[in-house]
Amino acid sequence: MRRPTAKGAVQADVPRAFFTCFEFAASAGMAVDSVYRMIRAGRLAAVRMGAGEGEWRIPASEIERLTDEAFARVEAVAS
């Protein structure tokens, strides 16, 4: 099913391959500044897409990677 978005574009109900920094921050429960800091530090995979230098786009798989790392740290502390 397709539904209109706030900007008037149509969005399909399919899994996202990439997120903007704002979308990623909201999905991961992080501050946007932290997302940009992690990209600059090389701790978060991201590519620039769009005209000119474009905006950063973060692969959806990065949310799963960060979650897996967080669980591994919790397990290491608990053991």
Secondary structure, DSSP 8 states (H G I E B T S, - for coil): -EEE-TTS-EEESS--SEEEHHHHHHHHT--HHHHHHHHHHTSS--EEESSTT-EEEEETHHHHHHHHHHHHHHHHHH-
